[in-house]
Amino acid sequence: MRRSFLMFLGLFILLMIAVTLAYFTLAKRGKTQPQPVKPPAVALTKPLAPQPTDAVTRATTQATAPTTNAELSAEDIANNKREAILEPWQSAMDDDDATRILAESMKLMKNPDPEIRSKVVEGLNWVGPKGLVALTDMMYDSDPEVAREAAEAWVEEMRQMENDDATKAELIGMAAADVDRLDEDTLNEMLSLFPDISEHQAAPQLYEMLKASQNPDYIREIINMLEFVIQPGDAMDGEDKAAAMRIVEQWLKEHEGHVDEKETDE
């Protein structure tokens, strides 16, 4: 019995020794074995699209920008420029300074912007008789609306002139220098001024207008006014310019050197 126990104990000790040796052997092998190298992580990101150049960006912006915004921007720029040009004129208007208003208006008469020239008409009308000569020039403005505004201001001022038939007739003559370029309304308004002028001041100016005009409709209106002013013995044919001119020439010859009573009193 004792012998069996000793044998069992010896086998157990040997087994324990074998297990211990195997454990240390495996542990040592694990420390010396090289560790696998972990490959670096690769970022799976989407390639970036090429960035547009400045030219591309500008083209895209221009293509997508609303047209109305661009137009408004251009209009704003034009308005700002116009206000800057008109600043001295507006300052004179605000101060009610007739001398400065006339001077600033004269500077801007040939400005290429019709809206600025429209302001010029306003200023010349404001200064009264001193602006009449300049308004006479602006009646032939290249912009029809500006020309019409100038004509209306000119006629308005002419109607307010009193007891100065010679000056009034002279101004009408200046305004009618190129009569066929005037619009029909302006011509009719101009002709309507003659009944208030002495016949001896009116007839020569009407005669010059008749000579200058090649427009049949204008010729007819001028002849009708001439007939009203000089009241010849024979009726004047509104269609016959040559005959009308002969009648007027005869009348002028007969009244050459005539001085109105009103002029003599002065």
C-alpha positions in Angstrom: 0.0 0.0 0.0 2.7 2.4 1.0 4.6 1.5 -2.2 1.7 2.2 -4.4 1.2 5.6 -2.8 4.8 6.5 -3.4 4.6 5.5 -7.0 1.5 7.6 -7.5 3.1 10.6 -5.8 6.2 10.3 -8.0 4.1 10.2 -11.2 2.2 13.2 -10.0 5.4 15.2 -9.4 6.8 14.3 -12.8 3.6 15.3 -14.5 3.7 18.7 -12.7 7.3 19.2 -13.7 6.4 18.4 -17.3 3.5 20.8 -17.3 5.6 23.6 -15.8 8.4 23.2 -18.3 5.9 23.2 -21.2 4.3 26.4 -19.9 7.6 28.3 -19.6 8.7 27.0 -23.0 5.6 28.3 -24.7 5.7 31.6 -22.9 9.3 32.2 -24.0 8.5 31.4 -27.6 5.6 33.9 -27.5 7.9 36.8 -26.4 10.5 36.1 -29.1 8.1 35.7 -32.1 8.0 38.9 -34.3 4.6 40.7 -34.2 2.9 41.3 -37.5 3.1 45.0 -38.7 -0.3 46.6 -39.1 -0.6 48.3 -42.4 -1.4 52.0 -42.2 -5.0 52.9 -42.6 -6.1 54.3 -45.9 -8.7 57.0 -45.9 -11.5 56.0 -48.2 -12.4 59.6 -49.2 -14.0 60.8 -52.5 -11.5 62.6 -54.8 -11.9 66.3 -54.7 -13.3 67.9 -57.9 -11.0 70.4 -59.6 -11.6 73.9 -58.3 -12.9 76.4 -61.0 -10.6 79.1 -62.1 -11.5 82.8 -61.6 -12.6 83.0 -65.2 -14.9 80.0 -64.8 -16.3 81.5 -61.6 -17.0 84.8 -63.2 -18.7 83.2 -66.2 -20.9 81.0 -64.0 -21.9 84.0 -61.8 -22.7 86.1 -64.8 -24.8 83.3 -66.4 -26.8 82.7 -63.2 -27.2 86.3 -62.0 -30.7 87.7 -62.7 -30.8 90.2 -65.6 -33.0 92.6 -63.6 -30.4 93.0 -60.8 -27.7 93.8 -63.4 -29.9 96.4 -65.0 -30.9 98.0 -61.7 -27.2 98.1 -60.7 -26.4 99.9 -64.0 -29.3 102.3 -63.4 -28.1 103.1 -59.9 -24.6 103.9 -61.2 -26.1 106.2 -63.9 -28.2 108.0 -61.3 -25.3 108.5 -59.0 -23.2 109.9 -61.8 -26.1 112.2 -62.8 -26.6 113.5 -59.3 -22.9 114.3 -59.0 -23.0 116.3 -62.2 -26.1 118.1 -61.2 -24.9 118.9 -57.6 -23.7 122.5 -58.3 -26.9 123.2 -60.3 -29.1 121.7 -57.6 -27.3 123.7 -55.0 -28.0 126.9 -56.9 -31.7 125.9 -57.2 -31.9 125.2 -53.5 -30.5 128.7 -52.8 -32.8 130.4 -55.3 -29.7 132.0 -56.8 -30.7 133.1 -60.3 -27.2 134.1 -61.4 -25.8 130.7 -60.4 -28.7 128.8 -61.8 -28.2 130.5 -65.2 -24.5 129.9 -65.1 -24.8 126.2 -64.1 -27.5 125.6 -66.7 -25.5 127.1 -69.5 -22.6 124.7 -68.6 -24.9 121.7 -68.9 -26.7 122.6 -72.1 -24.6 120.2 -74.2 -24.4 117.4 -71.7 -25.0 114.1 -73.6 -27.6 112.9 -70.9 -31.1 114.1 -71.9 -32.3 113.9 -68.3 -29.6 116.4 -67.4 -30.6 118.7 -70.3 -34.2 118.4 -69.1 -33.0 119.9 -65.8 -31.3 122.6 -67.7 -34.7 123.6 -69.2 -36.2 123.7 -65.8 -33.4 126.0 -64.6 -33.7 128.3 -67.6 -37.4 128.6 -67.2 -36.9 129.4 -63.5 -34.6 132.4 -64.2 -37.2 134.1 -66.5 -36.4 136.4 -69.4 -32.6 135.9 -68.9 -33.0 132.3 -69.9 -35.0 132.9 -73.1 -32.0 133.0 -75.5 -30.7 129.7 -74.2 -34.2 128.2 -74.3 -34.3 129.2 -77.9 -31.3 127.0 -78.6 -32.8 124.1 -76.7 -35.9 124.2 -78.8 -33.8 122.4 -81.3 -32.5 119.8 -78.9 -31.7 116.3 -80.3 -34.1 114.7 -77.8 -37.7 115.4 -78.8 -38.9 115.5 -75.2 -36.3 118.0 -74.2 -37.0 120.1 -77.3 -40.8 120.1 -76.4 -40.1 121.0 -72.8 -37.9 123.9 -74.0 -40.6 125.1 -76.4 -43.3 125.1 -73.7 -41.0 127.0 -71.3 -40.1 129.5 -74.1 -43.7 130.2 -75.1 -44.7 130.5 -71.4 -42.1 133.2 -70.9 -42.8 135.0 -74.1 -46.5 135.3 -73.2 -45.4 137.1 -70.0 -43.4 139.7 -71.9 -45.2 143.1 -72.3 -44.6 146.3 -74.1 -41.5 145.1 -75.9 -42.7 144.0 -79.4 -39.3 144.5 -80.9 -37.5 142.2 -78.5 -40.4 139.7 -78.7 -40.3 139.7 -82.5 -36.5 139.3 -82.5 -36.7 136.3 -80.2 -39.3 134.7 -82.4 -37.1 135.3 -85.4 -34.2 133.6 -83.6 -36.4 130.7 -82.5 -37.7 130.2 -86.1 -34.3 130.3 -87.8 -34.7 126.7 -88.8 -38.5 126.6 -88.7 -39.0 123.2 -90.4 -37.1 121.5 -87.6 -39.7 122.6 -85.1 -42.5 120.2 -84.3 -46.0 121.3 -85.4 -47.2 122.1 -81.9 -44.2 124.4 -81.3 -44.8 126.2 -84.6 -48.5 126.8 -83.8 -47.6 128.1 -80.3 -45.1 130.4 -81.8 -47.5 131.7 -84.5 -50.1 132.4 -81.7 -47.7 135.0 -80.3 -48.0 137.3 -83.4 -51.4 138.8 -82.9 -50.1 140.4 -79.7 -47.2 142.0 -81.6 -47.3 145.2 -83.7 -47.9 144.3 -87.4 -44.7 146.2 -88.4 -42.7 144.0 -86.0 -44.6 140.8 -86.8 -44.7 141.0 -90.6 -40.9 140.9 -91.3 -40.4 137.9 -89.0 -43.3 136.0 -90.6 -41.9 136.8 -94.0 -38.5 135.3 -93.0 -40.3 132.2 -91.7 -42.2 131.9 -94.9 -39.0 132.1 -97.0 -37.2 129.5 -94.8 -39.9 126.9 -94.8 -40.3 124.1 -97.3 -43.0 122.3 -95.4 -46.4 122.7 -97.2 -48.3 122.4 -94.0 -46.1 125.0 -92.2 -46.2 127.3 -95.2 -50.0 127.3 -95.1 -50.1 128.1 -91.4 -47.6 131.0 -91.8 -49.5 132.5 -94.7 -52.7 132.4 -92.7 -51.0 134.3 -89.9 -49.5 136.8 -92.3 -52.9 137.4 -93.8 -54.3 138.0 -90.3 -51.5 140.4 -89.4 -51.2 142.6 -92.5 -54.8 142.2 -93.8 -54.0 142.7 -97.5 -56.6 143.9 -99.9 -56.5 140.6 -101.8 -57.0 137.3 -100.1 -53.8 135.2 -99.8 -53.8 131.7 -101.1 -52.3 129.5 -98.4 -51.1 127.0 -101.0 -49.2 129.6 -103.1 -46.0 130.5 -101.3 -44.6 132.6 -104.2 -47.8 134.7 -104.5 -47.9 135.2 -100.7 -44.3 136.3 -100.7 -45.0 138.9 -103.4 -47.9 140.3 -101.4 -45.9 140.5 -98.2 -42.9 142.1 -100.0 -45.2 144.7 -101.4 -46.6 145.4 -98.0 -43.2 145.6 -96.4 -42.1 148.1 -99.1 -45.1 150.3 -98.5 -44.5 150.3 -94.8 -40.8 150.6 -94.9 -39.5 152.9 -92.2 -42.9 153.0 -90.4 -42.8 153.7 -86.7 -45.6 152.6 -84.5 -47.2 155.3 -82.3 -46.3 153.2 -79.2 -42.6 153.1 -80.3 -42.6 156.9 -80.9 -44.0 157.5 -77.4 -41.2 155.5 -75.9 
